[in-house]
């Protein structure tokens, strides 16, 4: 996304009416036209839909306890609209099959205060089970069991779905992808047929934004080698690698707590209760909208733009150029649900 195009999207957001709790993408719902339910993945919708589900009271204190009923309502509304269905179980019947082995890739790198919420991950698992995927074929997963435990992920908390860390179990083979080469998690390589990317809404000191696309760093053995030049071209090329691209079905950006500066580690003074979720079958559009949310929060707090700080998330535009989705505001429909 070019700077001028992102500014166009920001202007569209600013033109909408501002409600007391409304954040940028809620206002986008009235700024951008509603065009009805989108076609499913791969059917070529004319505009990428990013569903924005927010509810007051989900998580009033950054990093604090959540109201599970409101979380479930907001998450379900976002997932349903992203898939063009009326409810999340129907959405998952559309996106997955009972024979799939589904990974829910969470991000626990920042610790309990700024990670994918277990309440959201286990709820996604329950909807998958209701949609016909057996619980033993669903895995909530990240790079280490230690980090999962810190973030309160324990087996048995969600209708029998598994919780697993890669824990160093990388495939022996080194695979070349784009500008780099890595060993991938054996779970991704050998078991999973489909993945929900449950990322976090946060700033990144090098990449600018860490949302869905960068969450794939947790599936390779050498993420520490992939941070030069603002993580670009590493982020888009990893997301475009067939092992990742062909299994990705849905991106959900967890914004129960968001962070607009000094990421990717949890910095409470820069966190805020966004209290919602972004969901899309377009991985690039989801990150483009996440970027916009972060930029507007930075503006509200008197901070420079990411570009002015030398941290514009160029990887998002690069991912669009690789055909992973769109970051063109004219082709993104942000819909409040």
N, C-alpha and C positions, 0 to 999 in steps of 0.2 A: 504494500500500500504506500503510495507516494505521500509526502507531507501535505501536498495540496488536497489530495483526495480525502485524507484523514480529517483535514480541517473542514472539508465539505460536510463530512458526517457529523463532526462536532457542532457545526453551525445548525444542522438539521435537528440535532438533539436540543440545542439551546433554544430553538424556536418553539418547542413544545411547551405546553403549560406545566408549571412546576407545582407539584403537590407537596404537602408537608414532608412526607417520607420519601418522596420520589427521588431516585438516583438517575443518572444519565440514561440508562437503557430503558427505564420505565417511561421516561419522557419520549424516548424514541418510538415507543408504541403508538403515540399519537402523531409523531412527526413523519413516520414512514407508513405507506399504505398497507392495509390488510388485504391480502389477496386470496384468502381461503386456504384450506389444508394443502400442504405441499405434497408432491408425489414422493414415493419412497426412494431409498438410496439407489443410485444408479439409473434412475428413470429420467434424469435431466431436467430438474425444476428450473424455471426461468430465473428465480431468485432463491438464494440460500436463506433459509429460515433459521434464526437464532431465537429460541424461546427463552423469555426472561421471567422466571418465577420467583417472586419476592413476597414475603409476608412479615408484617411487623410483629416482633416478639419471637422470631425464630431463635435469635441469639443476641440479645440486647447488649451483652458485654463481650468485647472482643476476646476470643479464645475461651469463653465461658460455656456454661451449660446450654443445651438447646431444648426448645419445646418440640418434642418429637411429632406431635400432631400437626403443628404448623409447618415443620420441616417436610413431613410427608406430603402435605397438601401442595406446597410450593414445588417440591421436586417432582411430584406426580404430574402436575400441570405442565411443567417445562418438558419433561420426557414425552408426554402425550402429544403436545403440539409439535415438538421436533420431528416426530414420526408421522404426523398428520392423522392421529387417532384421537378418540374421545377419552381414553383412559390409559394408564400405563401398562396394564396387562395386555390390552390390544396392541399397544405400541410394541411391546416385546414379542408378541406373536408375529408381528410384521417383520421385525428386525432379526429374530433368531428362530432356530428350529430345535425341536427336542433332542436331536442328535448332536447339536453343538456342544463343545466344551468351552464355556464362557469364562474368560478372565475379567475381573474388575480390577483394573490397574489403578491403585491408589498412590498417593504421594505423602509419605510420612517423614520426609527428610528434615523438615523444620521442627519436628517435635509436636507435642500435643496441642500447642496454641495455634498452629497454622498448618494443619494438615487436612487431608480429606477426612471428613467426619465419619466415624464408624456407623453412626445412625443412618447416614445416607447410603453407605456401601451395603449394609445389611438389608436396608429397605429395597435397594435395587435387586439384591439377591432374592428377596421374597417375591417380588413381582416376576422375576424370571421363573421361579418355581411355579407360580400361579399360571404362567404362560406355557408351561409344559416342559421346561428344562429340568431334569432331575437334579436335586440338590448336590449330589455327589459329582455332578458335571459343572459345578460353579465354583470358582476359586477367587477369593479376594486376595490380592497379591501385591507385593512390593519387593524391594531388593533385600530386606533383612527382617527376620522374625523379631529381632531385638527392637527395631524401630516400630514394627507393627504392635508389639506388646506395649511400648511406651505410649502409643496412641490409642490404647484400649481396644485393640482388635484381638478377640479371643474366639477360638473355635466354639461352635455351638450357639453363638449369639444370633444367628440369622437363618432359621429354618434348615439347619443341617449343612449349610454351605461350608466349604473348606476355607481356611486361612493359611497362607503359606508365604514364606520368604524365599527368595532365590538362594540366599545364604551361601553364595559362592559356587552354586551348582551351575556353572556355565558349560556350554557345549565345548568339546575339545577343539572343534574346527574354528578357525579364524576366518570370518567372512568379510570380504571387501565390500564397502558400500560408499558410494560417492567419494568424498575426500579422505575417508578413514577406513579402518578395519577393526572389527570387534568380535568377541565371543558373546553370543546371545544366551539369555536364560534358557535352560533346557525346557522349562515349563512352557515358555512361549513356543519354542521350536517343535517340541515333541508332543505336547498335549493340547494346547489351546487351538480352537478353530475360529474363535471370535473374541473380541475385546471391547469392553466399555472403558473408556479413558476417563477416570474420575479424578480430575486435576484440581488445582487450587488457584484462586484468584490472587496473584501476588506479583510484586515488583521483583526485578532481578538486577543486581549490581552490574552485571556485564551484558546480559541479553536484553535488558530493558523490561521484558515481561516474561514471567514463567507461568504458563497456563497449560493448555493441552499438548501442544506440540513438543514442548521441552520435557514433559513428563515421560517421554520415551527414553530419556537418558537412564532411567531406572531399569531398563531391560538389557543393558550391555555392561561388560565388565570394566570398561575404561572411560567413564564419563569425565574423569579428571583431565583427559587428553582432548576434550572437545569444547574448550571455552575460549579459544583464541578468536579474535575479530568479532567479539560480541556473540559468540556461538554460531555465527553464520559463516560458512554454509553447512555446518554440522547438523543443526536442528532440522532444517528442511530435508536434507538428504537422508537422515536416519528415519524420519517419518515417511519418506517415500520408498524406503527399502521394502521389497515385497513381503518379507516376514511380518512387517508392521502394517503396511498399507492394506494388504489383502485381508487382514483379520480385524481391522478397526471397523466398528459399526456405529459407534455413538461417542461423542464427546460431551461430558458434563463437567462444567467448571463450578466447583464448590466455593461459593462466596458467603457462606454463613459468617465467616470472618475473612476480610480481605486485607491486603497490605499494599500501600501505595508508594512506599519508599524504604530504602535500606534493607531490601531483600537480598537473597531468598530466605535467610534465617529469620526467625520470628523476632520482631522488634515491636513490643506492645505500643510504644509511643507513636508508631506509624501505622498501626492497624486500626481498622474501623469495622463496625457491624453492618456490612452490606446486606446481610440477612436474605440471601437468595441464591439462585442457581441459574446458570446459562446452559442451554442444551442445544445441540445441533448435530446432524449427520454430516455437516460440512466442517471438517477440522480446522480449516483456515478461517472461515467466517467466525467460528466460536472464539478463536484467539484475537481476531480483529476487534470484536465487540469487547472482549476482556480488556484489550489495550485502551479502548475508548473510555471504559469505566475508570480505569486507573488514571488516565490523563485528566479526566474531569475532576477526580478527587484531588489530584495534585494541584490543579488550578484553584480549586476551592480553598486549599490550604496554603496558597501562595508560593508553591514550588515551581521551578522551571519545568518546561516540557522535557520529556525523555530525550528528544532530539537535541535540545539546547544543552543537555548534560552529556551529550555524546553517547547516549544509550538507546537511540531509536531502535526498536525491535525489527531490524531489517529482515530477520529470518521469516517473518510472517509474509512479507511480499515475495521472498524467495520461494516459499512453499507454494504460493499461488502460481508462480511461474513454472513450478514443477508439476502443476496440474492436480494438486491436492485439494483444491477448493478455491474460493474467491475471497479477496479482501477489498474488492471494489464496492464502496458504499452504495452505488447505484444498483448493485446486484445482491445486496444484503437486506433482509427484512427482519428487523428486531421487533419482536412481538411480545408485549406484556401479557402474561397469562395468570 
